[in-house]
Amino acid sequence: MFIKTLKLASLCALSVCLFGAQEDKKSDPPQQVDPYNNEGHIYLGIFGGGGAVTVSNFCQAALVNYPNSGGQGGPQNVSVYGGGKSTAVGMAGAQLGYLWPEFKETNSKRQGQTSMNLATEAEAYYVGFRIRRNLDGVNNWVTRYYSTFPIDGGVFLGSFVGHFGMNCESRYHFFIGGAAGASILLAHDASSYQKRPANNLTLNIFNSDRSDSAWVFAAQGKAGVMYHFTEFFKISGEYRFLYLTPARFTFGSTVADNIPTTNPWRVKFGNSFFNMGDLGFTFSF
């Protein structure tokens, strides 16, 4: 009798243990799988937009080869200057990047916890704009030139970007980044006409060579928001601030009949500041 009772008690205890284990298993919440943060990945992006560029100042100078005879005093330096000028700018480009795995605490991720992913990018884009400016002299006679500089530029940057809140609970997240690199500015079809004294209003003083290029240092900051259509396709809107150091160009000498020739014209752009917005598409691999 005692043995039967012991066997029955053992069976009851085993049943309770099994039932409790099953209930504990049912009560555990299912573990979330985050499709964005589990592993790092490569991505390719394209973007385009526009905004405004401000060039802080301008200087244009050359040696005019006046003859020594006839009371013209021989060769003289001509320098004209202009203050800041803003104009519209368009841009388009591409980026190749790597998004690193999420930075998080060593314990399990809590629901709603803010996360950060760091990305490194190589970025290249085109900027195009046209600057028109009256440039006035400060030498011993009143001088004014009306100059136009169409610019096509290429910007090449290495970037670090922080992505915040990339989790399963929202398809949106924010990002902010900084970059440094170089830019090449190509001035083409440049023109400058002397308005005072009005010797020849139709003569482009850059007539022997209207193009030149210059390399400058570039730095950029950007911030934006990204929307995840799928794990592999995203769309973003962002603001960019781009800074370029001063650029120096050399255009051709003035060569024409019945007027003094000049040495090549030297033109300096001051610091350039770009404020731009763009729309981008990103493809992850």
Secondary structure as GFF3:
##gff-version 3
##sequence-region A 1 285
A	DSSP	alpha_helix	2	27	.	.	.	ID=ss1
A	DSSP	beta_strand	41	55	.	.	.	ID=ss2
A	DSSP	beta_strand	58	64	.	.	.	ID=ss3
A	DSSP	beta_strand	76	82	.	.	.	ID=ss4
A	DSSP	beta_strand	85	99	.	.	.	ID=ss5
A	DSSP	beta_strand	116	137	.	.	.	ID=ss6
A	DSSP	beta_strand	144	164	.	.	.	ID=ss7
A	DSSP	beta_strand	172	187	.	.	.	ID=ss8
A	DSSP	beta_strand	191	196	.	.	.	ID=ss9
A	DSSP	beta_strand	212	228	.	.	.	ID=ss10
A	DSSP	beta_strand	233	244	.	.	.	ID=ss11
A	DSSP	beta_strand	247	251	.	.	.	ID=ss12
A	DSSP	beta_strand	265	269	.	.	.	ID=ss13
A	DSSP	beta_strand	272	284	.	.	.	ID=ss14
###
